[in-house]
Every structure is written in C-alpha cells, then in structure tokens.
C-alpha cells in the first residue's frame, strides 16, 4: 500500500508522531533499562509486579507489539525469552528503537508500517500487545481483526488504552495544555474517532459494549478489564491527566483477551 492509499488518520498520525518522537526518547531509554520484574506500565508507572499483565511463560513464544514506538515492551518480552516483532507507524520512533537495540544488545525485527496490515502470515504469534500504540492510534475495527488474524488459537491479546471516562472528559481546545475536566464533554454513544483542534492527530476509543462485541466478533474471549489508579503520591509527565482526577476516575484501562481455539 502506498502512502497515498493509507487511511487519512494513518498519514496524519505518522506526520505528528515523527515530530513528537523526540519527546519520547528519554522515556524509551529509561524503559529499555528495566529488567524482568522491574517493568512499569502506563503514564503512572504502575509496576508489573502489581499488575501481572505479562504471561508467565514467554520462552520461545512469538510476540507482536502493535505500535511499538521506541520498542521497550518488545525488549521486555525478549528478556523474558520471547521472540518479539515490533511494528510502528513512525520512522523516527523506530530509529530510536534501533539505536537502543544496539546499545542493549537485543536484536528483533522492527517493521515500519501500519499495524492494521502487518506483513506476516495468519497464526504467526502467541501473544499480541499494545500500550498506547495501535490500541489508540489505529481504528479498532481494523486493528482488532488484524490482531486476531495474527494470533494462533489460544493466543493472548493485551492492550492499554485511555480510560473511557478520560476520553469523555477531555476538552477539544485550541490550547493543547488544557487537562481533563470533571464533567462529561463528549457523548458516550457513538464514541469512536477522536480529533483535536490543537494538532492533526486522530485517536480512537469505544464504549464498553462495543469493545466487548468487537472482541467477541473476532474470536476473542475477554478475560479481564483492569482500570488503573495511580498510587498515592504518584506523578506523571502527562499534562492532560491531573493526579486528583486519576485518583477518582480511571485514566487508563487494560484489556486482556484470548483467542478462542
């Protein structure tokens, strides 16, 4: 598929992320240094030792990170014995990932492309993961079917997204620094594609019922929905989510699902 043939939101997000990538280098470098048992998730750095999101036995398993960014989750998986592949829509993000591969002595495929169309055969992987990658920057009605196609029967799917309440309470202002409000600013029914006055990016979220129906339609059984709350006194560099807001309402959600046999 040529660049012109890509969906408009893929092209728009690619342009934005090639600019934003510089702001994510430091976090990528820090996250690449985390060893098994030290991994931290989301904007509040909640430890894996508390959440237990990763499968217990990854040794020899094929994994795909959908929207890998700087590639640190694939690095975590590699250190746990997996055979990871990462794909991302930003060439600049992947340049950081490749540099960090060399620095840490970890070598795995990194693909430049749209996670809605991954150039691997059906049933290539045992585990698919997305933390603020394709899970919010790609259309769920495209990337979820693609994740199902890529996974073997019994394969696990883990994705972390913006909390639905956060999406409903996020203002669409010209000022990009306006944080989430304590009131609903968007309708729940029909939520899908979200656009912003302050930049040209596009991200996505769905209502809970639509997430469940979409996963079931693509041969997934939902195993868990984990609504994340920051620890008392936690901090974040994310300017859109005040601490007090996130202590009262989930700013992040993790979905765990498994492909039916």
ABEGO torsion letter per residue (X at the ends): XBAAABBAAAAAAAAAAAAAAAAAAAAAAAAAABBBGABBBEAAGBBAAAAGABBABABGBBBBBBGAEAGAAAAAAAAAGBBBBBBBABAAAAAAAAAAAAAAGBBBBBBBEBAABBBBBBGABABBBBBGBAAAABBAAAAAAAAAAABBBGBBBBBBBBBAAAAAABBBBABAABBBBABBABBABGBBBBBBAABABBBBBBBAAAAAAAAAAAGBBBABBBBBBBBBGBBBABAABBAAAAAABBABBBBBBBBBX
